[in-house]
Amino acid sequence: MTAQSLTESPATPPLVERVRQDFPILEKTVHGHPLAYLDNAASIQRPLAVISRVDAYEREGHANIHRGVHTLSQSATEAYEAARAKVARFLGAQREEEIIFTRGATEAINLVAQSFARPRLREGDVILLTEMEHHANIVPWQMIAAATGARVVAAPVTEEGELDLERFGTLLREEPVKMCAVVHASNSLGTINPVQKLVELCKTAGVPVLVDIAQAVPHGLTGAYAAGADFVVFSGHKVFAPTGIGVLCGRYGTLETMPPYQGGGDMIERVSFAGTTFKAPPARFEAGTPHISGAIGLGAAIDYLDSLDLPALYAHESALLRYATQRAAELPGLRIWGTAPEKVAVFSFTLEGAHPHDIATFLDTDGIAVRAGHHCCQPLMQRLGIAGTARASFAFYNTFEEVDRLFRGLHRIARIFG
Ligand SMILES: Cc1ncc(COP(=O)(O)O)c(C=O)c1O
């Protein structure tokens, strides 16, 4: 790319301009500038279709579910269960009952750790993770390890931010691995792991595997369950749905063997002081009143995705990442972290002389929202020898013009701190 072409950003496709109209928040100004929301890996924005569906439910459809014989309770139950069916189809589950609604990916991983892994682990067993996991896919396993005497072992990541597949395979063969949990797409570097291969390696070794697809689904990577993972988890708020709703999807036969994670209403068959019996999954794992509007919002988010030309929009997202990656060459002090050939649209970087938090603070004054810090991946930052990065993460509603604004801001920061 020539210096001339770098100053002329590609035109944002009309399709993207249309999609932007679906997101009311994108009309907002911050510090007098149009919002450039580049923090989508932390939480993506909500389209009107989701906002309106949740609003309609709250205005006209709210009642508690599963328990009422009255009309409103029945229609709320139907809407909640319809959302479950949509998620099952979205992930390629074999049946709706394989979908458990949770608060998010974090709660889903804790559920698997406590209910599936804990009863199966013995002293000296190994839980295999990778160095690029989010804390949500580390800490629950450390807690289980402490409770059972098992050990957590992390497969290494290369300087480029790729999983060392050979080492991963060796660890699976040579260590007494009884559980594996891996991320499909890294939130801090964007690396896409070869999930099919990882699942195959685990299957060959006879090791159950959970795949954290929290950062994969927003970019259309929904195939980990169909690829054979025993469990997949994600959060609704990263895929256009409200916060506080997430999903655990697991093989029904396995779910049936798992004890409840929490006790309470709606998950029981019969309660007496002599003892309690539990419902079959998924109800067994959904104690208490769930996040009904959240689940309905997640169903609406899936409907919304179904209404879009996703291949074109994901191609646009990739083009944004390529463009940002090319423009990085303009700034000699800028280093990109995560240079794997297969990446989701995450642009993680440091700029010589400027602390990532200063970068994020300066960009905010221009109305540009990026994230700075360790991105809940402290072990990965330790591996890379850095305290943190600044991270621009793109969604398909972002534009080339916003990438240009990001770089105008970075040039300014480089001048000030350089
Ligand atoms: C890869 C990954 N896994 C898990 C999580 C945890 O998601 P939540 O905080 O919504 O439970 C995140 C959130 O950033 C993530 O990026």
The ligand as an SDF file (V2000), in Angstrom:
LIG
                    3D

 16 16  0  0  0  0  0  0  0  0999 V2000
  -12.9240  -15.1250   25.4580 C   0  0  0  0  0  0  0  0  0  0  0  0
  -13.8110  -14.7390   26.5920 C   0  0  0  0  0  0  0  0  0  0  0  0
  -14.2600  -15.6770   27.4280 N   0  0  0  0  0  0  0  0  0  0  0  0
  -15.0620  -15.3960   28.4510 C   0  0  0  0  0  0  0  0  0  0  0  0
  -15.4670  -14.1090   28.6970 C   0  0  0  0  0  0  0  0  0  0  0  0
  -16.3400  -13.8340   29.8670 C   0  0  0  0  0  0  0  0  0  0  0  0
  -17.5650  -13.3320   29.4590 O   0  0  0  0  0  0  0  0  0  0  0  0
  -18.5990  -12.7400   30.5170 P   0  0  0  0  0  0  0  0  0  0  0  0
  -17.8490  -11.7340   31.3360 O   0  0  0  0  0  0  0  0  0  0  0  0
  -19.6650  -12.1420   29.6660 O   0  0  0  0  0  0  0  0  0  0  0  0
  -19.0840  -13.9020   31.3290 O   0  0  0  0  0  0  0  0  0  0  0  0
  -15.0180  -13.0880   27.8670 C   0  0  0  0  0  0  0  0  0  0  0  0
  -15.3940  -11.6750   28.1110 C   0  0  0  0  0  0  0  0  0  0  0  0
  -14.6900  -10.7670   27.7330 O   0  0  0  0  0  0  0  0  0  0  0  0
  -14.1800  -13.4170   26.7860 C   0  0  0  0  0  0  0  0  0  0  0  0
  -13.7360  -12.4680   25.9610 O   0  0  0  0  0  0  0  0  0  0  0  0
  1  2  1  0
  2  3  1  0
  2 15  2  0
  3  4  2  0
  4  5  1  0
  5  6  1  0
  5 12  2  0
  6  7  1  0
  7  8  1  0
  8  9  2  0
  8 10  1  0
  8 11  1  0
 12 13  1  0
 12 15  1  0
 13 14  2  0
 15 16  1  0
M  END
$$$$
